[in-house]
Amino acid sequence: MDMNIIGKNKRERKEKGFTLLELIIVIIVVGILVSLGMSTYGNVIENGRKAEARANLGLLRQLELAYYQENGKYIYIDALNAGLPVVELGIHNCNNDQYYFHYNCPTVIGQWIGRCNAYRCTSGGKEPQGPSYRLMMSIEGTLTEEAD
């Protein structure tokens, strides 16, 4: 009689808990789902930053065109003039951790070359770290992306 009770208790205990294999499988599945979610989250964040850069490029383009209409020539408009992060001496890395892009609209001897640039910052402690690339907006408003 004692053996039946002992055997019954073992079976009850076995049915009440999870096996180690079941727990490992659950942990692996959860890990896979989290990794998929994190990569998607990173893409969504980067797309939001690109949208901000597109809006700022449009602002710089409008400033160039407005200045040309009033003065008959283009001026070198950089981010400093427009209240945006500045590109200094061709260096495209951010020194300020608030900004993800540097902007400029270069000219050659008073002639605008016809595009404004947004350079993706690659330093400054921003997380998640983004890729290095450049967005360019032409005088017509066409946006292109180029690896830096």
MOHUJO-V59965 format. One record per pair of residues at least 4 apart in sequence whose ideal C-beta (glycine too) atoms are under 6 Angstrom apart, sorted by the first residue. I is the first residue (numbers start at 1). J is the second residue. If there is no record, write none. Layout:
i=I j=J
i=I j=J
This chain:
i=18 j=22
i=18 j=23
i=42 j=128
i=46 j=130
i=49 j=100
i=53 j=101
i=53 j=118
i=53 j=135
i=56 j=84
i=56 j=103
i=57 j=116
i=57 j=118
i=57 j=137
i=60 j=77
i=60 j=82
i=60 j=105
i=60 j=116
i=61 j=116
i=61 j=137
i=63 j=77
i=63 j=82
i=64 j=74
i=64 j=77
i=64 j=105
i=64 j=112
i=67 j=71
i=67 j=75
i=68 j=74
i=73 j=110
i=74 j=107
i=74 j=112
i=76 j=107
i=77 j=81
i=77 j=105
i=78 j=86
i=78 j=104
i=79 j=84
i=79 j=85
i=79 j=86
i=79 j=103
i=80 j=86
i=84 j=103
i=85 j=99
i=85 j=102
i=87 j=102
i=87 j=104
i=92 j=102
i=92 j=119
i=93 j=122
i=93 j=123
i=94 j=99
i=94 j=121
i=94 j=124
i=97 j=124
i=97 j=125
i=97 j=126
i=100 j=121
i=101 j=118
i=101 j=120
i=102 j=119
i=103 j=118
i=104 j=117
i=105 j=116
i=106 j=113
i=107 j=111
i=107 j=112
i=108 j=113
i=114 j=138
i=114 j=139
i=115 j=136
i=115 j=138
i=116 j=137
i=117 j=134
i=117 j=136
i=118 j=135
i=119 j=134
i=120 j=130
i=120 j=132
i=120 j=133
i=122 j=132
i=132 j=148
i=133 j=145
i=133 j=147
i=133 j=148
i=134 j=146
i=134 j=148
i=135 j=145
i=136 j=144
i=137 j=143
i=138 j=142
